[in-house]
Amino acid sequence: MITDLSTPAQSTSTPLTLSLYFIYDSHCPWSYAATPLVNALSQAYPEMGLHLMHCAHFDGSDAAGQEQVDAILKLSAVKFGKEHIRYVNSPKDSLKTANLMAWIQTKQPDKLLPVLSALQKSHFIEGNAFNCKPDFNDLIETFKLSPSKKVFRDELSSEAEFVLADIEEIQEMIATTAFPALLIIADEQGIFIDHSQYLGLPEGIVDAVEKELAALNF
């Protein structure tokens, strides 16, 4: 779906600027299933700006649960490990992860997508809850990160709060608070992507975006 953000599409004589906004929660299984779509788009458009925006939905009071995991397994090729399934109905807390991802966005944005992919694998395959600092040690060592101590507090950092404010603006634009959500900005034109159509075939989202860009005369 195309959303007009400002002015009509520009001529192909000017370079096209693409930005992808992905609203997600690291502990949300639907976000996990949508991340391969982000990877597919990033590979197809390597110059595209990536804005991975953690909405910090899970605060230790609830979980997506077995029913949602079962629904995802029918629609997507992602896998869930035994350790995750064992505690699938236990409350999840993604606040420290939201802090870490906001810190990476500010300090080392080129690592955002690789870190998210590795983090989700650790959570949904290996059962890592990411509840305390030691849970992050392997990730920090692998990607050579040096996050500040405030990342691991039991409250959202100022950087994570800024992300939430940006998310609110985007949600007003696309008229939904549902997540995960994918939005591509092509110059000043917005393409809101129904990710649910491509969970079983992530590569298909690239063709869909190409068609949308063609409709905008890019």
C-alpha positions as CSV (number, residue, x, y, z in Angstrom):
1,M,0.0,0.0,0.0
2,I,1.4,3.4,-1.0
3,T,1.0,6.3,1.4
4,D,1.6,9.9,0.1
5,L,3.7,11.6,2.7
6,S,4.2,14.9,1.0
7,T,4.9,15.6,-2.7
8,P,4.4,13.5,-5.8
9,A,7.1,11.1,-6.9
10,Q,10.2,12.7,-8.3
11,S,11.8,12.0,-11.7
12,T,14.1,9.0,-12.2
13,S,16.9,11.5,-13.0
14,T,17.5,12.0,-9.3
15,P,19.0,9.3,-7.1
16,L,16.4,7.3,-5.2
17,T,16.7,7.5,-1.4
18,L,15.2,4.5,0.4
19,S,14.7,4.0,4.1
20,L,13.2,1.0,5.9
21,Y,11.4,1.4,9.2
22,F,10.8,-1.9,11.1
23,I,8.8,-1.7,14.3
24,Y,9.3,-4.8,16.4
25,D,9.8,-6.4,19.7
26,S,12.8,-8.7,20.1
27,H,10.7,-11.1,22.2
28,C,7.7,-11.1,19.9
29,P,7.5,-14.3,17.7
30,W,5.8,-12.4,14.9
31,S,8.6,-10.0,14.9
32,Y,11.0,-12.9,14.7
33,A,9.1,-14.3,11.7
34,A,9.2,-10.8,10.0
35,T,13.0,-10.3,10.4
36,P,13.8,-12.5,7.4
37,L,11.8,-10.0,5.3
38,V,14.0,-7.2,6.6
39,N,17.1,-9.2,5.8
40,A,15.8,-9.9,2.2
41,L,15.1,-6.2,1.6
42,S,18.5,-5.2,3.1
43,Q,20.3,-7.6,0.7
44,A,18.2,-6.4,-2.3
45,Y,18.8,-2.7,-1.5
46,P,22.2,-2.5,0.3
47,E,22.2,1.3,0.2
48,M,18.8,1.5,2.0
49,G,18.8,3.1,5.4
50,L,17.7,0.8,8.2
51,H,15.8,2.0,11.2
52,L,15.0,-1.0,13.5
53,M,12.7,0.4,16.2
54,H,12.1,-1.7,19.3
55,C,8.7,-1.0,20.8
56,A,9.4,-2.6,24.2
57,H,6.0,-4.2,24.4
58,F,7.0,-7.1,26.7
59,D,7.7,-5.7,30.2
60,G,7.7,-8.9,32.2
61,S,3.9,-9.1,32.6
62,D,2.9,-11.3,29.6
63,A,4.0,-13.5,26.8
64,A,2.9,-14.3,23.2
65,G,2.3,-17.9,24.2
66,Q,2.0,-21.3,22.5
67,E,-1.0,-20.4,20.4
68,Q,0.8,-17.7,18.6
69,V,3.9,-19.8,18.1
70,D,1.7,-22.5,16.6
71,A,0.2,-20.0,14.2
72,I,3.6,-18.8,13.1
73,L,4.8,-22.3,12.4
74,K,2.0,-22.7,9.9
75,L,2.8,-19.5,8.1
76,S,6.6,-19.1,8.3
77,A,9.8,-21.1,7.9
78,V,11.3,-19.9,11.2
79,K,12.1,-22.5,13.9
80,F,11.6,-22.5,17.7
81,G,13.9,-24.5,20.0
82,K,12.9,-26.8,22.8
83,E,14.2,-24.4,25.5
84,H,12.0,-21.6,24.1
85,I,8.9,-23.8,23.8
86,R,9.5,-25.0,27.4
87,Y,8.9,-21.5,28.7
88,V,6.8,-20.2,25.9
89,N,3.9,-19.2,28.2
90,S,6.2,-17.6,30.8
91,P,6.2,-13.7,31.0
92,K,8.9,-12.1,28.8
93,D,10.9,-8.9,29.5
94,S,12.5,-7.2,26.5
95,L,13.3,-3.8,28.1
96,K,17.0,-4.4,28.4
97,T,17.1,-5.6,24.8
98,A,15.2,-2.4,23.8
99,N,17.9,-0.4,25.6
100,L,20.7,-2.3,23.9
101,M,19.2,-1.9,20.4
102,A,18.7,1.8,20.9
103,W,22.3,2.1,22.0
104,I,23.5,0.3,18.9
105,Q,21.3,2.5,16.7
106,T,23.2,5.5,18.1
107,K,26.7,4.1,18.3
108,Q,27.1,1.3,15.8
109,P,24.0,1.3,13.4
110,D,25.7,-1.0,10.9
111,K,25.5,-3.8,13.4
112,L,21.7,-3.4,14.1
113,L,20.4,-6.1,11.8
114,P,23.1,-8.7,12.4
115,V,22.7,-8.2,16.1
116,L,18.9,-8.5,15.9
117,S,19.1,-11.7,13.9
118,A,21.6,-13.2,16.3
119,L,19.6,-12.1,19.3
120,Q,16.4,-13.6,18.0
121,K,18.1,-16.9,17.3
122,S,19.5,-17.0,20.8
123,H,16.1,-16.2,22.3
124,F,13.8,-18.3,20.1
125,I,16.1,-21.3,19.4
126,E,18.4,-21.5,22.4
127,G,15.9,-20.1,25.0
128,N,18.0,-17.1,26.1
129,A,15.6,-14.9,28.1
130,F,17.9,-11.8,28.0
131,N,16.8,-10.8,31.5
132,C,20.2,-9.9,32.9
133,K,23.6,-8.6,31.8
134,P,25.2,-12.1,31.7
135,D,22.6,-13.2,29.1
136,F,24.1,-10.6,26.7
137,N,27.7,-11.5,27.2
138,D,28.1,-13.8,24.2
139,L,26.3,-11.3,22.0
140,I,28.5,-8.4,23.2
141,E,31.7,-10.4,22.7
142,T,30.7,-11.7,19.2
143,F,29.9,-8.3,17.9
144,K,32.5,-6.4,19.9
145,L,30.0,-4.1,21.6
146,S,30.7,-1.9,24.6
147,P,27.3,-0.8,25.9
148,S,27.0,1.5,28.8
149,K,25.8,0.2,32.2
150,K,22.4,2.0,31.9
151,V,21.5,-0.5,29.1
152,F,21.1,-3.2,31.7
153,R,18.9,-1.3,34.2
154,D,15.3,-2.4,34.8
155,E,13.9,0.6,33.1
156,L,14.0,2.1,29.6
157,S,17.0,4.3,28.8
158,S,16.5,7.8,27.4
159,E,17.6,6.5,23.9
160,A,14.9,3.8,24.0
161,E,12.3,6.4,25.1
162,F,13.3,8.5,22.0
163,V,12.7,5.4,19.8
164,L,9.2,5.0,21.3
165,A,8.4,8.6,20.5
166,D,9.5,8.1,16.9
167,I,7.4,4.9,16.8
168,E,4.3,6.9,17.8
169,E,4.8,9.3,14.9
170,I,5.1,6.4,12.4
171,Q,2.1,4.7,13.9
172,E,0.0,7.9,13.4
173,M,1.2,7.9,9.8
174,I,0.3,4.3,9.0
175,A,-2.9,4.5,11.2
176,T,-2.1,1.4,13.2
177,T,-0.4,0.5,16.5
178,A,0.0,-3.1,15.5
179,F,3.5,-4.6,15.3
180,P,5.6,-5.8,13.7
181,A,5.2,-3.2,11.0
182,L,7.3,-2.5,7.9
183,L,7.4,0.9,6.2
184,I,9.6,2.0,3.3
185,I,10.1,5.6,2.5
186,A,11.1,6.2,-1.1
187,D,12.2,9.9,-1.1
188,E,9.0,11.4,0.3
189,Q,6.6,8.5,-0.6
190,G,5.7,5.8,1.9
191,I,5.1,2.2,1.1
192,F,3.4,0.3,4.0
193,I,4.1,-3.4,3.6
194,D,1.7,-6.1,4.7
195,H,4.4,-8.4,6.0
196,S,1.9,-11.2,6.8
197,Q,1.7,-12.0,3.0
198,Y,5.4,-12.9,2.8
199,L,6.2,-14.8,6.0
200,G,6.4,-18.1,4.1
201,L,8.5,-16.7,1.3
202,P,10.6,-13.7,2.4
203,E,12.1,-13.3,-1.1
204,G,8.6,-12.4,-2.4
205,I,8.7,-9.1,-0.5
206,V,11.4,-7.8,-2.8
207,D,9.3,-8.3,-5.9
208,A,6.4,-6.6,-4.1
209,V,8.5,-3.6,-3.2
210,E,9.8,-3.4,-6.8
211,K,6.3,-3.2,-8.1
212,E,5.3,-0.5,-5.6
213,L,8.4,1.5,-6.6
214,A,7.4,1.1,-10.3
215,A,3.9,2.4,-9.5
216,L,5.6,5.5,-8.0
217,N,7.5,5.9,-11.3
218,F,10.9,5.2,-9.7
